[in-house]
Amino acid sequence: VHIERYRGFGMCCVLHATPPSDCPEVVSVHQYLSQQPDELSIEPGEVIQVLKKMKDGWYQGLSLRTNEQGWFPDSYVKERETAHSRARSLRLQHRLTQERSTSQPSPGTPVSPVMATAND
């Protein structure tokens, strides 16, 4: 029985047009032997570039060891911290900080009557 894994989308590098270099890398912590033709067998310590993350706990990835692509359970891997992933996290943190600072009026800024009425 073939399991369809296109049910709900989580983070997806392909769908969001994210460059492959921005996709996270994971390291397998357990061996997983594929059970379907579209799955990826992985060995402990293997590095995999994640291409898609599904809400049901399956990742699609590219093995950097074998250059094969397929699905594997997320419970068999952990995210790999790289200089690139750390920089990406810092960029995200900076962007969120900027969004918060522009969405909140600075102290001493007059509040418009419409906002004052809505907040009262």
C-alpha positions as CSV (number, residue, x, y, z in Angstrom):
1,V,0.0,0.0,0.0
2,H,1.5,3.3,-1.1
3,I,1.1,6.1,1.5
4,E,0.2,9.5,0.0
5,R,2.3,12.2,1.8
6,Y,0.9,15.3,0.1
7,R,-1.8,15.8,2.7
8,G,-0.9,19.0,4.5
9,F,2.1,21.2,4.0
10,G,4.5,22.3,6.7
11,M,7.6,24.1,5.9
12,C,8.6,23.4,2.3
13,C,11.6,24.8,0.7
14,V,10.3,24.1,-2.8
15,L,6.8,25.6,-2.3
16,H,8.1,28.7,-0.7
17,A,10.9,29.1,-3.4
18,T,13.5,29.0,-0.7
19,P,17.0,28.3,-2.1
20,P,18.3,24.9,-1.2
21,S,21.0,26.5,0.9
22,D,18.3,27.8,3.2
23,C,16.8,24.3,3.8
24,P,17.7,22.8,7.2
25,E,20.1,19.9,7.5
26,V,19.4,17.0,9.9
27,V,21.5,14.1,11.2
28,S,20.0,10.7,11.6
29,V,20.2,9.3,15.1
30,H,18.7,5.9,14.2
31,Q,18.8,3.6,11.2
32,Y,15.6,3.7,9.1
33,L,15.0,1.2,6.4
34,S,12.6,2.3,3.6
35,Q,9.4,0.4,3.4
36,Q,8.0,2.1,0.3
37,P,9.6,3.0,-3.0
38,D,9.4,6.8,-2.2
39,E,11.2,6.5,1.2
40,L,14.8,7.1,2.0
41,S,16.8,4.5,4.0
42,I,19.2,6.3,6.4
43,E,22.0,5.3,8.6
44,P,23.0,6.8,12.0
45,G,25.2,9.9,11.6
46,E,24.0,10.5,8.0
47,V,23.5,14.1,7.0
48,I,20.3,14.9,5.1
49,Q,19.2,18.2,3.5
50,V,15.4,18.6,4.3
51,L,13.4,19.6,1.3
52,K,9.9,19.3,2.8
53,K,8.4,18.9,6.3
54,M,4.9,17.5,6.6
55,K,2.6,18.0,9.5
56,D,2.2,14.2,9.9
57,G,5.8,13.8,11.0
58,W,7.5,12.9,7.6
59,Y,10.3,14.8,6.0
60,Q,11.4,14.6,2.4
61,G,15.1,14.9,2.1
62,L,18.3,14.5,0.1
63,S,21.0,12.3,1.5
64,L,24.4,14.0,1.3
65,R,26.1,10.6,1.5
66,T,24.2,8.7,-1.2
67,N,22.6,11.6,-3.2
68,E,19.3,9.8,-3.0
69,Q,16.0,11.6,-2.2
70,G,13.0,10.3,-0.3
71,W,10.7,10.4,2.7
72,F,11.7,9.5,6.3
73,P,10.2,9.9,9.7
74,D,11.2,13.0,11.6
75,S,11.6,11.0,14.8
76,Y,14.8,9.4,13.4
77,V,16.7,12.6,13.0
78,K,17.7,15.8,14.8
79,E,18.4,19.2,13.3
80,R,22.0,20.0,12.6
81,E,23.3,23.3,13.8
82,T,25.5,24.9,11.2
83,A,27.0,28.4,10.8
84,H,24.4,28.9,8.0
85,S,21.5,27.8,10.1
86,R,22.7,30.0,13.0
87,A,22.9,33.0,10.7
88,R,19.4,32.2,9.4
89,S,18.1,32.1,12.9
90,L,19.7,35.4,13.7
91,R,18.2,37.0,10.6
92,L,14.8,35.7,11.6
93,Q,15.2,37.0,15.1
94,H,16.3,40.5,13.8
95,R,13.3,40.6,11.3
96,L,10.8,39.7,14.1
97,T,12.4,42.4,16.4
98,Q,12.0,45.0,13.6
99,E,8.4,44.0,12.9
100,R,7.6,44.4,16.6
101,S,9.2,47.8,16.9
102,T,7.4,49.1,13.8
103,S,4.0,47.7,14.8
104,Q,4.0,49.3,18.3
105,P,3.9,53.1,18.7
106,S,7.0,54.5,20.5
107,P,6.5,56.1,23.9
108,G,5.0,59.6,23.6
109,T,3.5,59.0,20.2
110,P,-0.1,60.4,20.1
111,V,-2.7,57.7,19.7
112,S,-5.3,58.4,17.0
113,P,-8.9,58.8,18.2
114,V,-10.0,55.7,16.2
115,M,-7.3,53.6,18.0
116,A,-8.2,55.1,21.3
117,T,-11.9,54.3,20.8
118,A,-11.1,50.8,19.6
119,N,-8.9,50.2,22.7
120,D,-11.3,51.7,25.3
